[in-house]
């Protein structure tokens, strides 16, 4: 008997499938979830290593219900552009930097699509996706708010991990966001992290978030939420029993700073 494999899209909840479509912008596979055809505020979301853009549909549904369209993308070597080699830990930095370079092309495609208001955009990601977010925000951009989950902007805490293996001192200094904090635009940021994260140390992100607060004219818009123990694998893969809270608080943060009023949707 031949069994047809279900596509990742087919595994999405019905409510999400009804408002979603899969397209490719340039070389980037995208899952677009849109309330209607009207240009609306949006978030560009990037998953973590070994995951795919269809992961965690509850996140996307929460954004849609709050009036925020979603563009979720597959990182290089992941999802619809699967490459096992690019999912190895020592390839993470290459994936992060490549994804950061692809973001502008995705934005061009979203502008042509018509349902994404580029003047009211958020960007965010989990782990490698969050670190791609950080790399992109170190260059001029028009995003209004950022979400960082289990990511770090201080690679010093990961100098001996596979992500940084092979980098000489100059190469490391060049890619470490902490060395370019002065290039960071002053936008609202929410970061969520487990204090016992075994893969991306909490201390590094604490240092980075403190640096953002110190340079911000509005430090009250820089939020850093941390948990002691969540029950997630390695205290990194998702947020375990805190998962629902993390989604809810980030959606409200994004809605607040994109100035979305439910009465005007």
KASUL-V841001 format. One line per field, one symbol per residue. phi: phi as a letter, one per 40 degrees, with the letter a starting at -180 (. if undefined). psi: psi as a letter, one per 40 degrees, with the letter a starting at -180 (. if undefined). burial: b if it has 16 or more other ideal C-beta (glycine too) atoms within 10 Angstrom, else e. A space follows every 10 residues. Layout:
BEGIN
phi=???
psi=???
burial=???
END
This chain:
BEGIN
phi=.cbccccccc ccddccccbb abbbbgbbcb bbbbcacccb dabcbbcccg bacccgcdcc cccdccgbcb bbbccdgbfc bdadccccdc cdcccccccd cccccccdcc ccchbbcccb bbaaabfdcc ccddccccbd abcbabbbbf babbcdcbdc cddbcgccdc ccccccddcb dcccccbcbb bbaccbdcbb dddccccccc cccccccbcc cbbbbbbcbb gcdffbcgbf ccdccdcccc cccccdccfc bdcbc
psi=hhhhhhiddd eiidddddei ihihhbehhi hhhhdaehhi iihhhhaihe aieeifdddd dddddeehih hhihiheibe fhhddeeide eddddddddd dedddddddd dddeehheeg iiiiihbddd ddddddeeii ieieiihhhf iiegedeede iddehehidd ddddehddef deehigihhh hhihefhedh hddddddddd ddddeiegde ehhhhiiche eihefdgafb eedddddddd ddddddeefh hdee.
burial=eeeeeeebee ebeeebeebb ebeebeebbb bbbbbeeebb bbbbbbbbbb bbbbbbbebb bbbbebbbbb bbbbbbbbbb beeeebbeee bbbebbbbbb ebbeebbebb eebebbbeeb bbbbbbbbbb bbbbbbbbee bebbbbbbbb bbbbbbbbee eebbeebeee ebeebbbbeb beebeebbbb bbbbebbebb bbebbbbbbe bbbeebeeee bbbbbebeeb ebeebbbbbe ebbeebbebb bebbbebbeb eeeee
END
